[in-house]
Amino acid sequence: MQLKFTYTRLMIDQTDFNACYNFYKDVMGFRVNYGQLDEPYAEFDSGATHIAINAYQIVSQALGTTDKPFAVDSQDHMALIFEVESVDEAFAELTKRGAEVAAGPTDRPAWGIRTAHFRDPAGTLIEINQALEQS
C-alpha cells in the first residue's frame, strides 16, 4: 500500500468560512481550485500542495460527532508551514495584506531556520520560514 499526501483540510466553524476563504485567497494569495463564498467547502492551490477549508458542521454530521465540542481552550495542535525565500519580505507583505501576527521574524538557531508566525481568521497557526545561513 502506498499513501500519497495530497492536501490539508482545515475544519473551521461555518461562521468563519468567508473570512478564511478571503484570507487564503487574498492574504496568502492562493488560487481557488474549488468553492466560493458562503459555501461550506473550498480548496486552494498553494503551489506545493492544496489546502482546503471545510465547515466542521458538515463533517461532524457525516461522522456522527455533532454532540462533541468544536472549540476548546488548548495549545495549537497543528500548524501550516510555508518555506519562503525571505521571512522578512514575506512577513512585510503578509502583514500589509492584513495577516494577524502571532510572532514576528526570529532566528531560531536550534531549528536551523528563521521564522514568523500568523493566524488565519479561524485561529490556525501559520509559520513561514527560511533556512539560516550556515556559518
Secondary structure, 3 states (H helix, E strand, C coil): CCCCCCEEEEEECHHHHHHHHHHHHHHCCCEEEECCCCCCEEEEECCCCEEEEEEHHHHHHHHCCCCCCCCCCCCCCCEEEEECCCHHHHHHHHHHCCCEEEEEEEEECCCCEEEEEEECCCCCEEEEEEECCCC
